[in-house]
Amino acid sequence: MLRLILERGLLLALPFVAWFAWREVARRTGRPMGSTPWPWLFAAGVVLVALSLMASALFHADNRRTTYVPAATRPDGRVSPGHFETPHDR
C-alpha cells in the first residue's frame, strides 16, 4: 500500500519537477520567465494520478470468481503464502 501511495505522490510531483527543471534551463540560457503556474501544475499532477487510477482499474487482474486460500503453516514450520484459486467445477 505504501508503494502505491508513493507512486501516486511521484506522479503528482512530476509536473512540478519538470517545470522547475525547465525553468532552470531557461534561466541559464537567458530566456524571460513568467510566474510559476501553480494551479496548472497541480491540475496536471491530478490528471496524471487520475489516469493512473483508471489504468489500474482497467488492467488489474480480476479475482471476483476465485477463492482466496489464506496463508498457512506447513508441518515442517514453513509458511505457504496466501493465494487465489479458480474453482475447477465449472
N, C-alpha and C positions, 0 to 999 in steps of 0.2 A: 504494500500500500504506500509506503514511504517513497518507493521508486516512482510510482505513478504520480504522486504529488510533486516530486522533484522534476519529473519530465514536463508536467504541465507548467510548473513555475519557470522552467527554462524556455518553454515556448512563449510564455507571457513576456519574458525578458528579452527575447530575440530581437524584436523591432527596436528596442532601446539601445541594445548593443550595436546593431547595425547603424542606427542614426548617429550615435556618438563616435563610432569609428569613421563614418563618412564625414562628419563634421570636423574631426581632427585632420583628416586628409585634406579637406577643403581649406581649413585654416592654414595649413602648412604651405599650400600652393597659392595662397593669397586670394581665394575666392571670397566674395562677401557672403556672410551668413546672416540669416534672419533669426528670429527667436525659435526656441525648441517647441515643436508642435505636440505638447504633452497629451492632449485628448486624442489626437490621431495615432500616436504611438500606442497608447493604451487600447484604443479600439482595434488596431491591427493585432495586438497581442491577444485580445479577447477572441478575435476571429480565428487566429491560429489554434487557440485552445478549443474553441467550439468545433473546428474542423477535425481536430484530433479525437475529440469525444465521439463525433459522428463516425469517424473511421473505425474507432474501437467497437462501436455498436454494430457496424456493418460486417467487420471482418473477424470478430471474436468468435471462437468456436461455440456452437450451440450445444448445451448439455441438458436440455429440457426432457428428453426421452431417455435419459440414462439414470443409473442408480449410483449414488455415492457410497463407496466402501471406505469406512474410516480407517485410519492408521491402527495397527495392532502389533503387539509384541509376539515374536515367534518363540518357540520353546528354547532356542539357543540364545535368547536375550536380545536379538536384533529387532529393530522396529521396521515393519514394512510400511511404506508411505501410503497415505490415502490416495484413492484414485476413483475414476468414474468407469463403470462397466455398462455396456449395452446389453439389454436383455436379449437372450437368444431364442425366446419362444415366439417371436413374431414371424 
